């Protein structure tokens, strides 16, 4: 043997290497490969789940935005209705106030008219009393029928001018 190489020793080392490689393959390589494939599967599953969650998030976000728009429209509608109701109530209140004011004014005008009538009646009574007093005084001074009628006519004309009313003679 040249170089002092023993073939049997080389074959034994080779056999030992094959046994060692086979053992390491069974003991280390297969579990590591199994672990890596399981991890890769788990990562793919997580990626698929993340994709599914992202799609669900987008769907929920769109649903939320749609609900938010619907809510905003509903609140706008409710606000407009509330404003309309408030305007109606205000209009009714104003109308009722105007009606009350008109009734108060009508009553005041009626009271003023009654008061005016009372004053006119009172004035006519006083005028009548003055006429009677003047007539008695005149009769006591001069009692001619022509003079009495002349004074009476002058008095009536003067009274009609002052009161603005024409009285019927009887």
C-alpha positions in Angstrom: 0.0 0.0 0.0 1.4 3.0 -1.1 0.9 6.0 1.1 -0.1 3.9 3.9 -3.8 4.0 3.1 -5.8 1.1 4.2 -8.8 0.5 2.0 -10.7 -1.2 4.8 -10.2 1.8 7.0 -11.5 4.1 4.2 -14.5 1.9 3.7 -15.2 1.9 7.4 -14.9 5.6 7.5 -17.3 5.9 4.5 -19.7 3.5 6.1 -19.4 5.5 9.3 -20.1 8.7 7.3 -23.1 7.2 5.6 -24.5 6.0 9.0 -23.8 9.4 10.5 -25.4 11.2 7.5 -28.4 8.9 7.6 -28.8 9.3 11.4 -28.5 13.0 11.2 -31.0 13.1 8.4 -33.5 11.1 10.4 -32.7 12.9 13.7 -32.2 16.5 12.6 -33.0 17.2 8.9 -36.5 15.7 8.8 -37.8 17.4 12.0 -36.2 20.7 10.8 -37.8 20.4 7.4 -41.1 19.4 9.0 -40.8 22.5 11.4 -40.0 24.8 8.5 -42.9 23.5 6.4 -45.3 23.8 9.3 -44.1 27.3 10.0 -44.4 28.2 6.3 -48.0 26.8 6.3 -48.8 28.8 9.5 -47.4 32.0 7.9 -49.4 31.4 4.8 -52.5 30.8 6.9 -51.8 34.0 8.9 -51.4 35.9 5.6 -54.7 34.5 4.3 -56.4 35.4 7.6 -54.8 38.9 7.5 -56.1 39.3 3.9 -59.5 38.1 5.0 -59.4 40.5 8.0 -58.4 43.4 5.7 -61.3 42.6 3.4 -63.6 42.4 6.4 -62.2 45.7 7.7 -62.8 47.4 4.4 -66.4 46.0 4.3 -67.1 47.1 7.9 -65.5 50.5 7.1 -67.8 51.0 4.1 -70.8 49.8 6.1 -69.9 52.3 8.9 -69.5 55.1 6.5 -72.9 54.2 4.9 -74.5 54.2 8.3 -72.8 57.4 9.2 -74.1 59.1 6.0 -77.6 57.7 6.7 -77.4 59.0 10.3 -76.3 62.4 9.1 -79.1 62.5 6.6 -81.6 61.4 9.3 -80.3 64.1 11.7 -80.5 66.7 9.0 -84.0 65.6 8.2 -84.9 65.6 11.9 -83.3 69.1 12.4 -85.3 70.4 9.4 -88.5 68.9 10.8 -87.7 70.4 14.2 -87.1 73.8 12.7 -90.3 73.5 10.7 -92.2 72.5 13.8 -90.7 75.4 15.8 -91.6 77.8 13.0 -95.2 76.4 13.0 -95.4 76.8 16.7 -94.0 80.4 16.5 -96.5 81.2 13.7 -99.4 79.9 15.7 -98.2 81.8 18.7 -97.9 85.0 16.7 -101.3 84.4 15.1 -102.9 83.9 18.4 -101.2 87.0 19.8 -102.4 89.0 16.8 -105.9 87.7 17.3 -105.7 88.6 21.0 -104.4 92.1 20.1 -107.1 92.6 17.5 -109.7 91.5 20.1 -108.3 93.9 22.6 -108.2 96.8 20.0 -111.8 96.0 19.0 -112.9 96.0 22.6 -111.0 99.3 23.2 -112.7 100.8 20.1 -116.1 99.6 21.3 -115.5 101.0 24.8 -114.3 104.3 23.3 -117.4 104.4 21.1 -119.6 103.7 24.2 -117.8 106.4 26.1 -118.2 108.8 23.2 -122.0 108.0 23.1 -122.1 108.6 26.9 -120.3 111.9 26.6 -122.6 113.0 23.8 -125.7 112.0 25.7 -124.3 113.8 28.7 -123.6 116.9 26.6 -127.0 116.8 25.1 -128.6 116.5 28.5 -126.5 119.5 29.7 -127.4 121.4 26.6 -131.1 120.6 27.1 -130.8 121.9 30.7 -129.0 125.0 29.5 -131.7 125.6 26.9 -134.4 125.1 29.4 -132.6 127.5 31.8 -132.1 130.0 29.0 -135.6 129.6 27.8 -137.0 130.2 31.3 -134.7 133.2 31.7 -135.9 134.6 28.3 -139.5 133.8 29.1 -139.2 135.6 32.3 -137.6 138.6 30.5 -139.5 138.6 27.2 -142.1 136.1 26.4 -143.2 136.6 22.8 -143.7 133.5 20.7 -141.8 134.9 17.8 -138.8 135.7 19.9 -138.9 132.3 21.6 -139.0 130.5 18.3 -136.2 132.6 16.9 -134.0 131.9 19.9 -134.8 128.2 19.8 -133.8 128.0 16.1 -130.6 129.9 16.7 -129.7 127.6 19.6 -130.3 124.4 17.6 -128.2 125.6 14.7 -125.4 126.5 17.0 -125.7 123.1 18.8 -125.6 121.3 15.4 -122.5 123.1 14.4 -120.7 122.2 17.7 -121.7 118.5 17.8 -121.6 117.9 14.1 -125.0 116.2 14.3 -128.4 117.2 13.0 -131.2 116.5 15.3 -134.7 115.9 14.1 -137.2 118.4 15.1 -140.4 117.3 16.5 
